[in-house]
Structures are given as structure tokens and as C-alpha cells.
Amino acid sequence: MSSAATGFELLPAIDLRGGRVVRLREGDFARETAYGDDPVAVARAFVTAGAEAIHLVDLDGARAGRPVQLGAFARVVQAVGPAVGCEVAGGLRTEADVAAALAAGATRTVVGTAALRDPAMVGRLVGRHGAARVVVALDVRDGLAVGEGWRRRAAGRSVAPVLRGLYAVGVRTFEVTAIARDGGLAGPDLELVRALVTVTDARIVASGGIRSVDDLRALRSAGAGGAIVGRALYEGRLDLAAAIAALRAG
């Protein structure tokens, strides 16, 4: 799932809850904005704009602790075709869950809460499926990697040692969400990215607060290998085709 945008992967996000395409503010299910009820149409629009990969999030699965939206995601995968990679996140807590997501057509799977709880399982997943198909999501609040990041009082651990430990079991891509900025359109957490890119040589994909091409360029300059973008696209603040063109231009 590499990008032609000078090695910087730009992933438009489709978050599903109850069959609707939504975005949350700071991961809070009570602060939801709905943008439509046809994820296939949204995915096709992203592909028309030039997307080479799409980030699919099962919000129902994240709360349930098991995949819920794999059927919908399989329809998205079928609609966009093999040339566009689709990664699946949300509710992947077991080795069987990851296998099911891959069987549904996911190019890459994203493990979050389970990675914090059971790094050894993630190591087994990487060994079985390869580091290109298993990445880890780290939701970060106040410097702590937290599981079930939508819970404001969720326990957490210092993010750098967590990242280092997961790198040791084979993880080579981390998708890092700055929870306080997620959905807020206030700009990305560049300091967090700059800190994490020095911990290992793993690839850091940033999420949270991105609102403009300038933000994407700033993330790339900070060392990020990519970015996940949601609300800015849905609210028309960031044009995906223009962003891809601008990143390719330098």
C-alpha cells in the first residue's frame, strides 16, 4: 500500500457505525457526525480523486470487541478493485479476527487495543501474514498509548516503550492518532510525530487534526511516512485530488 506521492501514503478514512459513514470527535461516540449511508459510493469517490489506498474503520467492532462490518468492507473492496488497497481497523482482537479481515479482502489489517494487551499475539500475526499486512494503531493521549481510546479514563502506558516493544516482535508500521486532536481540525501533533520517528526506524502514519495540504507537508517534514485524513475531506476543507497532486509536486 505504497503511495506515488513521493513515498508518503495518504489514506482517506471511511468510519462505519450502524451502516453510516461517520466521524467522531476525539474518539467520542457521543460526538458523532454522519456524512452518508453508502460507504461504497464514498470509496469510489476517493478512488476517482486518485486514492491508492483507503482506511476502513469498524466503529461498531471497536466497541463490541469483535468485527461487525466485515460484510460492508468486503463490498467496498470488491467495488474499488484490486488496484486500490483497503486496510481494515476496529475490533480486531484475535488471530481469527485478523484472518477474517484478510479473507474479506483487506490488503492490510490494523490491530489496536489487542496489541497493547498481547504483543506476543501481534508477533505471531506478523510471522504468519507478514509485516506489510499487520500494522498497529496507537491511540495517544497525554503521551500515553491507550486501549479503547474512546474511553476518557482508559489506562495507558508511555507510548515510546510500547512502540519499541511492538517493534521488537516485528511490527514495522504504526498508525498513531493524537486523540485530543482527532476530528478537531486544529492541526496535527507534529511534536508527537517527531518524537516517535526517533524511537525506531518503523514507519509512522499520523492521524488526528489534519486540515490542509500544509499540514500534510509538515507531517512529511517531521518524518511521518503517511497520514490518515477524515473530517477535512468530508467537510470540503481538503480536496483529495489536489492534495495528492501537491504531495507529488514536492
Secondary structure, DSSP 8 states (H G I E B T S, - for coil): ---TTTT-EEEEEEEEETTEEEEEETTEEEEEEEEES-HHHHHHHHHHTT-SEEEEEEHHHHHHTS---HHHHHHHHHHH-TTSEEEEESS--SHHHHHHHHHTT-SEEEE-HHHHH-HHHHHHHHHHH-TTTEEEEEEEETTEEESSTTSTT--EEEHHHHHHHHHHTT--EEEEEEGGGTTT-S---HHHHHHHTTTSS-EEEEESS--SHHHHHHHHHHT-SEEEE-HHHHTTSS-HHHHHHHHHH-
